[in-house]
């Protein structure tokens, strides 16, 4: 299993480190703590992407039926 640091994930997603920390704090992204270190498993990203994609698809379907 591959883990990302908040910094590497921010670079990967083109957002700020504070955005990643906020997502972790709000439990939108699963993170593992090793002492003072935070690591984000790559598997939690696929879960988040799937959830976001499902929400967008649902919104699009609702607009079609309006």
PyMOL Python script that loads the backbone (N, CA, C, O; Angstrom):
from pymol import cmd

cmd.read_pdbstr("""\
ATOM      1  N   UNK A   1       0.847  -1.173   0.000  1.00  0.00           N
ATOM      2  CA  UNK A   1       0.000   0.000   0.000  1.00  0.00           C
ATOM      3  C   UNK A   1       0.896   1.240   0.000  1.00  0.00           C
ATOM      4  O   UNK A   1       1.887   1.306   0.728  1.00  0.00           O
ATOM      5  N   UNK A   2       0.536   2.207  -0.817  1.00  0.00           N
ATOM      6  CA  UNK A   2       1.310   3.433  -0.906  1.00  0.00           C
ATOM      7  C   UNK A   2       0.669   4.521  -0.044  1.00  0.00           C
ATOM      8  O   UNK A   2      -0.553   4.662   0.000  1.00  0.00           O
ATOM      9  N   UNK A   3       1.516   5.280   0.633  1.00  0.00           N
ATOM     10  CA  UNK A   3       1.061   6.379   1.478  1.00  0.00           C
ATOM     11  C   UNK A   3       1.602   7.695   0.939  1.00  0.00           C
ATOM     12  O   UNK A   3       2.702   7.749   0.389  1.00  0.00           O
ATOM     13  N   UNK A   4       0.814   8.758   1.103  1.00  0.00           N
ATOM     14  CA  UNK A   4       1.232  10.102   0.705  1.00  0.00           C
ATOM     15  C   UNK A   4       1.380  10.981   1.940  1.00  0.00           C
ATOM     16  O   UNK A   4       0.665  10.814   2.928  1.00  0.00           O
ATOM     17  N   UNK A   5       2.304  11.901   1.870  1.00  0.00           N
ATOM     18  CA  UNK A   5       2.372  12.945   2.888  1.00  0.00           C
ATOM     19  C   UNK A   5       1.351  14.011   2.494  1.00  0.00           C
ATOM     20  O   UNK A   5       0.957  14.076   1.329  1.00  0.00           O
ATOM     21  N   UNK A   6       0.919  14.839   3.428  1.00  0.00           N
ATOM     22  CA  UNK A   6       0.009  15.922   3.052  1.00  0.00           C
ATOM     23  C   UNK A   6       0.613  16.830   1.966  1.00  0.00           C
ATOM     24  O   UNK A   6      -0.096  17.325   1.089  1.00  0.00           O
ATOM     25  N   UNK A   7       1.928  17.034   2.044  1.00  0.00           N
ATOM     26  CA  UNK A   7       2.601  17.888   1.062  1.00  0.00           C
ATOM     27  C   UNK A   7       2.574  17.264  -0.329  1.00  0.00           C
ATOM     28  O   UNK A   7       2.266  17.940  -1.310  1.00  0.00           O
ATOM     29  N   UNK A   8       2.900  15.964  -0.414  1.00  0.00           N
ATOM     30  CA  UNK A   8       2.909  15.314  -1.731  1.00  0.00           C
ATOM     31  C   UNK A   8       1.504  15.205  -2.299  1.00  0.00           C
ATOM     32  O   UNK A   8       1.311  15.300  -3.511  1.00  0.00           O
ATOM     33  N   UNK A   9       0.529  15.007  -1.433  1.00  0.00           N
ATOM     34  CA  UNK A   9      -0.855  14.929  -1.895  1.00  0.00           C
ATOM     35  C   UNK A   9      -1.348  16.291  -2.390  1.00  0.00           C
ATOM     36  O   UNK A   9      -2.080  16.374  -3.376  1.00  0.00           O
ATOM     37  N   UNK A  10      -0.941  17.346  -1.702  1.00  0.00           N
ATOM     38  CA  UNK A  10      -1.310  18.695  -2.144  1.00  0.00           C
ATOM     39  C   UNK A  10      -0.722  18.978  -3.531  1.00  0.00           C
ATOM     40  O   UNK A  10      -1.394  19.560  -4.382  1.00  0.00           O
ATOM     41  N   UNK A  11       0.506  18.575  -3.753  1.00  0.00           N
ATOM     42  CA  UNK A  11       1.116  18.737  -5.079  1.00  0.00           C
ATOM     43  C   UNK A  11       0.371  17.916  -6.126  1.00  0.00           C
ATOM     44  O   UNK A  11       0.115  18.393  -7.231  1.00  0.00           O
ATOM     45  N   UNK A  12       0.031  16.700  -5.779  1.00  0.00           N
ATOM     46  CA  UNK A  12      -0.657  15.807  -6.698  1.00  0.00           C
ATOM     47  C   UNK A  12      -2.038  16.340  -7.087  1.00  0.00           C
ATOM     48  O   UNK A  12      -2.447  16.238  -8.244  1.00  0.00           O
ATOM     49  N   UNK A  13      -2.750  16.908  -6.114  1.00  0.00           N
ATOM     50  CA  UNK A  13      -4.109  17.399  -6.349  1.00  0.00           C
ATOM     51  C   UNK A  13      -4.169  18.888  -6.693  1.00  0.00           C
ATOM     52  O   UNK A  13      -5.249  19.446  -6.885  1.00  0.00           O
ATOM     53  N   UNK A  14      -3.008  19.519  -6.768  1.00  0.00           N
ATOM     54  CA  UNK A  14      -2.923  20.960  -7.093  1.00  0.00           C
ATOM     55  C   UNK A  14      -3.757  21.803  -6.126  1.00  0.00           C
ATOM     56  O   UNK A  14      -4.575  22.627  -6.535  1.00  0.00           O
ATOM     57  N   UNK A  15      -3.529  21.575  -4.853  1.00  0.00           N
ATOM     58  CA  UNK A  15      -4.197  22.385  -3.834  1.00  0.00           C
ATOM     59  C   UNK A  15      -3.184  22.679  -2.732  1.00  0.00           C
ATOM     60  O   UNK A  15      -2.028  22.268  -2.825  1.00  0.00           O
ATOM     61  N   UNK A  16      -3.605  23.376  -1.709  1.00  0.00           N
ATOM     62  CA  UNK A  16      -2.680  23.738  -0.640  1.00  0.00           C
ATOM     63  C   UNK A  16      -2.613  22.638   0.424  1.00  0.00           C
ATOM     64  O   UNK A  16      -3.505  21.797   0.530  1.00  0.00           O
ATOM     65  N   UNK A  17      -1.536  22.669   1.205  1.00  0.00           N
ATOM     66  CA  UNK A  17      -1.398  21.732   2.318  1.00  0.00           C
ATOM     67  C   UNK A  17      -2.527  21.934   3.321  1.00  0.00           C
ATOM     68  O   UNK A  17      -3.029  20.970   3.900  1.00  0.00           O
ATOM     69  N   UNK A  18      -2.922  23.176   3.522  1.00  0.00           N
ATOM     70  CA  UNK A  18      -3.988  23.438   4.492  1.00  0.00           C
ATOM     71  C   UNK A  18      -5.306  22.808   4.053  1.00  0.00           C
ATOM     72  O   UNK A  18      -6.104  22.398   4.896  1.00  0.00           O
ATOM     73  N   UNK A  19      -5.541  22.727   2.750  1.00  0.00           N
ATOM     74  CA  UNK A  19      -6.742  22.054   2.253  1.00  0.00           C
ATOM     75  C   UNK A  19      -6.705  20.580   2.618  1.00  0.00           C
ATOM     76  O   UNK A  19      -7.711  20.020   3.052  1.00  0.00           O
ATOM     77  N   UNK A  20      -5.549  19.948   2.445  1.00  0.00           N
ATOM     78  CA  UNK A  20      -5.405  18.532   2.783  1.00  0.00           C
ATOM     79  C   UNK A  20      -5.605  18.325   4.283  1.00  0.00           C
ATOM     80  O   UNK A  20      -6.315  17.407   4.693  1.00  0.00           O
ATOM     81  N   UNK A  21      -4.986  19.173   5.100  1.00  0.00           N
ATOM     82  CA  UNK A  21      -5.141  19.050   6.555  1.00  0.00           C
ATOM     83  C   UNK A  21      -6.602  19.242   6.966  1.00  0.00           C
ATOM     84  O   UNK A  21      -7.087  18.560   7.869  1.00  0.00           O
ATOM     85  N   UNK A  22      -7.301  20.164   6.308  1.00  0.00           N
ATOM     86  CA  UNK A  22      -8.714  20.405   6.611  1.00  0.00           C
ATOM     87  C   UNK A  22      -9.553  19.179   6.242  1.00  0.00           C
ATOM     88  O   UNK A  22     -10.442  18.785   6.996  1.00  0.00           O
ATOM     89  N   UNK A  23      -9.270  18.575   5.079  1.00  0.00           N
ATOM     90  CA  UNK A  23     -10.001  17.371   4.667  1.00  0.00           C
ATOM     91  C   UNK A  23      -9.768  16.221   5.636  1.00  0.00           C
ATOM     92  O   UNK A  23     -10.681  15.449   5.926  1.00  0.00           O
ATOM     93  N   UNK A  24      -8.547  16.113   6.134  1.00  0.00           N
ATOM     94  CA  UNK A  24      -8.234  15.073   7.124  1.00  0.00           C
ATOM     95  C   UNK A  24      -8.970  15.366   8.427  1.00  0.00           C
ATOM     96  O   UNK A  24      -9.581  14.472   9.012  1.00  0.00           O
ATOM     97  N   UNK A  25      -8.912  16.616   8.880  1.00  0.00           N
ATOM     98  CA  UNK A  25      -9.561  16.999  10.136  1.00  0.00           C
ATOM     99  C   UNK A  25     -11.071  16.770  10.085  1.00  0.00           C
ATOM    100  O   UNK A  25     -11.673  16.331  11.066  1.00  0.00           O
ATOM    101  N   UNK A  26     -11.681  17.072   8.931  1.00  0.00           N
ATOM    102  CA  UNK A  26     -13.126  16.907   8.764  1.00  0.00           C
ATOM    103  C   UNK A  26     -13.509  15.483   8.351  1.00  0.00           C
ATOM    104  O   UNK A  26     -14.670  15.199   8.056  1.00  0.00           O
ATOM    105  N   UNK A  27     -12.518  14.600   8.335  1.00  0.00           N
ATOM    106  CA  UNK A  27     -12.703  13.180   8.017  1.00  0.00           C
ATOM    107  C   UNK A  27     -13.286  12.961   6.622  1.00  0.00           C
ATOM    108  O   UNK A  27     -14.058  12.029   6.398  1.00  0.00           O
ATOM    109  N   UNK A  28     -12.908  13.828   5.698  1.00  0.00           N
ATOM    110  CA  UNK A  28     -13.280  13.647   4.289  1.00  0.00           C
ATOM    111  C   UNK A  28     -12.279  12.745   3.589  1.00  0.00           C
ATOM    112  O   UNK A  28     -12.597  12.101   2.590  1.00  0.00           O
ATOM    113  N   UNK A  29     -11.054  12.706   4.131  1.00  0.00           N
ATOM    114  CA  UNK A  29     -10.004  11.818   3.643  1.00  0.00           C
ATOM    115  C   UNK A  29      -9.467  11.050   4.847  1.00  0.00           C
ATOM    116  O   UNK A  29      -9.161  11.636   5.886  1.00  0.00           O
ATOM    117  N   UNK A  30      -9.359   9.757   4.696  1.00  0.00           N
ATOM    118  CA  UNK A  30      -8.813   8.910   5.748  1.00  0.00           C
ATOM    119  C   UNK A  30      -7.314   9.146   5.861  1.00  0.00           C
ATOM    120  O   UNK A  30      -6.614   9.205   4.851  1.00  0.00           O
ATOM    121  N   UNK A  31      -6.827   9.277   7.072  1.00  0.00           N
ATOM    122  CA  UNK A  31      -5.395   9.467   7.307  1.00  0.00           C
ATOM    123  C   UNK A  31      -4.962   8.597   8.479  1.00  0.00           C
ATOM    124  O   UNK A  31      -5.759   8.250   9.350  1.00  0.00           O
ATOM    125  N   UNK A  32      -3.683   8.258   8.474  1.00  0.00           N
ATOM    126  CA  UNK A  32      -3.090   7.458   9.538  1.00  0.00           C
ATOM    127  C   UNK A  32      -2.013   8.298  10.191  1.00  0.00           C
ATOM    128  O   UNK A  32      -1.230   8.961   9.512  1.00  0.00           O
ATOM    129  N   UNK A  33      -1.979   8.266  11.518  1.00  0.00           N
ATOM    130  CA  UNK A  33      -0.969   9.030  12.247  1.00  0.00           C
ATOM    131  C   UNK A  33       0.085   8.095  12.798  1.00  0.00           C
ATOM    132  O   UNK A  33      -0.229   7.114  13.473  1.00  0.00           O
ATOM    133  N   UNK A  34       1.342   8.404  12.507  1.00  0.00           N
ATOM    134  CA  UNK A  34       2.491   7.690  13.057  1.00  0.00           C
ATOM    135  C   UNK A  34       3.248   8.686  13.910  1.00  0.00           C
ATOM    136  O   UNK A  34       4.069   9.447  13.400  1.00  0.00           O
ATOM    137  N   UNK A  35       2.977   8.689  15.208  1.00  0.00           N
ATOM    138  CA  UNK A  35       3.566   9.719  16.074  1.00  0.00           C
ATOM    139  C   UNK A  35       2.998  11.068  15.674  1.00  0.00           C
ATOM    140  O   UNK A  35       1.787  11.277  15.741  1.00  0.00           O
ATOM    141  N   UNK A  36       3.865  11.986  15.259  1.00  0.00           N
ATOM    142  CA  UNK A  36       3.419  13.301  14.793  1.00  0.00           C
ATOM    143  C   UNK A  36       3.232  13.366  13.279  1.00  0.00           C
ATOM    144  O   UNK A  36       2.829  14.398  12.744  1.00  0.00           O
ATOM    145  N   UNK A  37       3.525  12.267  12.593  1.00  0.00           N
ATOM    146  CA  UNK A  37       3.446  12.242  11.135  1.00  0.00           C
ATOM    147  C   UNK A  37       2.063  11.804  10.659  1.00  0.00           C
ATOM    148  O   UNK A  37       1.470  10.876  11.209  1.00  0.00           O
ATOM    149  N   UNK A  38       1.566  12.476   9.643  1.00  0.00           N
ATOM    150  CA  UNK A  38       0.289  12.108   9.031  1.00  0.00           C
ATOM    151  C   UNK A  38       0.582  11.520   7.666  1.00  0.00           C
ATOM    152  O   UNK A  38       1.334  12.096   6.879  1.00  0.00           O
ATOM    153  N   UNK A  39      -0.017  10.365   7.386  1.00  0.00           N
ATOM    154  CA  UNK A  39       0.116   9.729   6.080  1.00  0.00           C
ATOM    155  C   UNK A  39      -1.274   9.386   5.571  1.00  0.00           C
ATOM    156  O   UNK A  39      -2.139   8.947   6.329  1.00  0.00           O
ATOM    157  N   UNK A  40      -1.472   9.593   4.286  1.00  0.00           N
ATOM    158  CA  UNK A  40      -2.760   9.337   3.662  1.00  0.00           C
ATOM    159  C   UNK A  40      -2.609   8.145   2.724  1.00  0.00           C
ATOM    160  O   UNK A  40      -1.857   8.215   1.753  1.00  0.00           O
ATOM    161  N   UNK A  41      -3.317   7.050   3.003  1.00  0.00           N
ATOM    162  CA  UNK A  41      -3.225   5.897   2.117  1.00  0.00           C
ATOM    163  C   UNK A  41      -3.838   6.213   0.748  1.00  0.00           C
ATOM    164  O   UNK A  41      -4.853   6.903   0.653  1.00  0.00           O
ATOM    165  N   UNK A  42      -3.208   5.701  -0.297  1.00  0.00           N
ATOM    166  CA  UNK A  42      -3.709   5.950  -1.639  1.00  0.00           C
ATOM    167  C   UNK A  42      -5.131   5.416  -1.802  1.00  0.00           C
ATOM    168  O   UNK A  42      -5.912   5.963  -2.580  1.00  0.00           O
ATOM    169  N   UNK A  43      -5.466   4.371  -1.085  1.00  0.00           N
ATOM    170  CA  UNK A  43      -6.814   3.808  -1.175  1.00  0.00           C
ATOM    171  C   UNK A  43      -7.884   4.798  -0.712  1.00  0.00           C
ATOM    172  O   UNK A  43      -9.007   4.763  -1.214  1.00  0.00           O
ATOM    173  N   UNK A  44      -7.559   5.674   0.229  1.00  0.00           N
ATOM    174  CA  UNK A  44      -8.551   6.651   0.685  1.00  0.00           C
ATOM    175  C   UNK A  44      -8.840   7.685  -0.394  1.00  0.00           C
ATOM    176  O   UNK A  44      -9.915   8.285  -0.407  1.00  0.00           O
ATOM    177  N   UNK A  45      -7.895   7.897  -1.290  1.00  0.00           N
ATOM    178  CA  UNK A  45      -8.125   8.836  -2.393  1.00  0.00           C
ATOM    179  C   UNK A  45      -9.136   8.272  -3.369  1.00  0.00           C
ATOM    180  O   UNK A  45      -9.999   9.003  -3.856  1.00  0.00           O
ATOM    181  N   UNK A  46      -9.045   6.991  -3.661  1.00  0.00           N
ATOM    182  CA  UNK A  46     -10.005   6.393  -4.590  1.00  0.00           C
ATOM    183  C   UNK A  46     -11.399   6.421  -4.002  1.00  0.00           C
ATOM    184  O   UNK A  46     -12.373   6.602  -4.731  1.00  0.00           O
ATOM    185  N   UNK A  47     -11.512   6.243  -2.688  1.00  0.00           N
ATOM    186  CA  UNK A  47     -12.816   6.325  -2.030  1.00  0.00           C
ATOM    187  C   UNK A  47     -13.380   7.734  -2.168  1.00  0.00           C
ATOM    188  O   UNK A  47     -14.559   7.902  -2.478  1.00  0.00           O
ATOM    189  N   UNK A  48     -12.544   8.751  -1.938  1.00  0.00           N
ATOM    190  CA  UNK A  48     -12.982  10.137  -2.028  1.00  0.00           C
ATOM    191  C   UNK A  48     -13.361  10.502  -3.457  1.00  0.00           C
ATOM    192  O   UNK A  48     -14.371  11.170  -3.677  1.00  0.00           O
ATOM    193  N   UNK A  49     -12.563  10.072  -4.428  1.00  0.00           N
ATOM    194  CA  UNK A  49     -12.858  10.366  -5.833  1.00  0.00           C
ATOM    195  C   UNK A  49     -14.166   9.705  -6.242  1.00  0.00           C
ATOM    196  O   UNK A  49     -14.973  10.314  -6.945  1.00  0.00           O
ATOM    197  N   UNK A  50     -14.385   8.473  -5.814  1.00  0.00           N
ATOM    198  CA  UNK A  50     -15.623   7.769  -6.131  1.00  0.00           C
ATOM    199  C   UNK A  50     -16.821   8.483  -5.524  1.00  0.00           C
ATOM    200  O   UNK A  50     -17.837   8.662  -6.195  1.00  0.00           O
ATOM    201  N   UNK A  51     -16.719   8.891  -4.269  1.00  0.00           N
ATOM    202  CA  UNK A  51     -17.813   9.593  -3.602  1.00  0.00           C
ATOM    203  C   UNK A  51     -18.111  10.915  -4.294  1.00  0.00           C
ATOM    204  O   UNK A  51     -19.274  11.272  -4.482  1.00  0.00           O
ATOM    205  N   UNK A  52     -17.068  11.641  -4.670  1.00  0.00           N
ATOM    206  CA  UNK A  52     -17.247  12.923  -5.353  1.00  0.00           C
ATOM    207  C   UNK A  52     -17.876  12.721  -6.725  1.00  0.00           C
ATOM    208  O   UNK A  52     -18.776  13.467  -7.111  1.00  0.00           O
ATOM    209  N   UNK A  53     -17.417  11.731  -7.454  1.00  0.00           N
ATOM    210  CA  UNK A  53     -17.960  11.430  -8.775  1.00  0.00           C
ATOM    211  C   UNK A  53     -19.426  11.034  -8.670  1.00  0.00           C
ATOM    212  O   UNK A  53     -20.248  11.470  -9.477  1.00  0.00           O
ATOM    213  N   UNK A  54     -19.758  10.215  -7.685  1.00  0.00           N
ATOM    214  CA  UNK A  54     -21.152   9.816  -7.482  1.00  0.00           C
ATOM    215  C   UNK A  54     -22.035  11.022  -7.175  1.00  0.00           C
ATOM    216  O   UNK A  54     -23.152  11.119  -7.683  1.00  0.00           O
ATOM    217  N   UNK A  55     -21.544  11.934  -6.354  1.00  0.00           N
ATOM    218  CA  UNK A  55     -22.313  13.133  -6.006  1.00  0.00           C
ATOM    219  C   UNK A  55     -22.536  14.007  -7.234  1.00  0.00           C
ATOM    220  O   UNK A  55     -23.635  14.527  -7.425  1.00  0.00           O
ATOM    221  N   UNK A  56     -21.515  14.177  -8.067  1.00  0.00           N
ATOM    222  CA  UNK A  56     -21.646  14.988  -9.276  1.00  0.00           C
ATOM    223  C   UNK A  56     -22.631  14.336 -10.243  1.00  0.00           C
ATOM    224  O   UNK A  56     -23.471  15.019 -10.828  1.00  0.00           O
ATOM    225  N   UNK A  57     -22.533  13.027 -10.411  1.00  0.00           N
ATOM    226  CA  UNK A  57     -23.452  12.297 -11.287  1.00  0.00           C
ATOM    227  C   UNK A  57     -24.886  12.450 -10.799  1.00  0.00           C
ATOM    228  O   UNK A  57     -25.797  12.656 -11.600  1.00  0.00           O
ATOM    229  N   UNK A  58     -25.090  12.350  -9.486  1.00  0.00           N
ATOM    230  CA  UNK A  58     -26.425  12.502  -8.904  1.00  0.00           C
ATOM    231  C   UNK A  58     -26.977  13.898  -9.179  1.00  0.00           C
ATOM    232  O   UNK A  58     -28.150  14.041  -9.524  1.00  0.00           O
ATOM    233  N   UNK A  59     -26.141  14.928  -9.030  1.00  0.00           N
ATOM    234  CA  UNK A  59     -26.568  16.304  -9.290  1.00  0.00           C
ATOM    235  C   UNK A  59     -26.963  16.490 -10.746  1.00  0.00           C
ATOM    236  O   UNK A  59     -27.957  17.155 -11.040  1.00  0.00           O
ATOM    237  N   UNK A  60     -26.190  15.906 -11.663  1.00  0.00           N
ATOM    238  CA  UNK A  60     -26.491  16.016 -13.073  1.00  0.00           C
ATOM    239  C   UNK A  60     -27.819  15.338 -13.403  1.00  0.00           C
ATOM    240  O   UNK A  60     -28.600  15.858 -14.200  1.00  0.00           O
ATOM    241  N   UNK A  61     -28.077  14.188 -12.797  1.00  0.00           N
ATOM    242  CA  UNK A  61     -29.324  13.488 -13.031  1.00  0.00           C
ATOM    243  C   UNK A  61     -30.506  14.299 -12.514  1.00  0.00           C
ATOM    244  O   UNK A  61     -31.557  14.344 -13.153  1.00  0.00           O
ATOM    245  N   UNK A  62     -30.337  14.940 -11.358  1.00  0.00           N
ATOM    246  CA  UNK A  62     -31.413  15.764 -10.804  1.00  0.00           C
ATOM    247  C   UNK A  62     -31.742  16.920 -11.733  1.00  0.00           C
ATOM    248  O   UNK A  62     -32.913  17.252 -11.919  1.00  0.00           O
ATOM    249  N   UNK A  63     -30.713  17.541 -12.322  1.00  0.00           N
ATOM    250  CA  UNK A  63     -30.939  18.649 -13.236  1.00  0.00           C
ATOM    251  C   UNK A  63     -31.681  18.201 -14.504  1.00  0.00           C
ATOM    252  O   UNK A  63     -32.478  18.955 -15.061  1.00  0.00           O
ATOM    253  N   UNK A  64     -31.415  16.986 -14.946  1.00  0.00           N
ATOM    254  CA  UNK A  64     -32.092  16.464 -16.123  1.00  0.00           C
ATOM    255  C   UNK A  64     -33.593  16.319 -15.905  1.00  0.00           C
ATOM    256  O   UNK A  64     -34.391  16.490 -16.827  1.00  0.00           O
ATOM    257  N   UNK A  65     -33.959  16.001 -14.670  1.00  0.00           N
ATOM    258  CA  UNK A  65     -35.372  15.748 -14.358  1.00  0.00           C
ATOM    259  C   UNK A  65     -36.120  16.994 -13.904  1.00  0.00           C
ATOM    260  O   UNK A  65     -37.311  16.927 -13.600  1.00  0.00           O
ATOM    261  N   UNK A  66     -35.437  18.121 -13.856  1.00  0.00           N
ATOM    262  CA  UNK A  66     -36.114  19.376 -13.431  1.00  0.00           C
ATOM    263  C   UNK A  66     -36.999  19.898 -14.522  1.00  0.00           C
ATOM    264  O   UNK A  66     -37.643  20.933 -14.353  1.00  0.00           O
TER     265      UNK A  66
END
""", "prot")
cmd.dss("prot")
cmd.show_as("cartoon", "prot")
cmd.util.cbc("prot")
cmd.orient("prot")
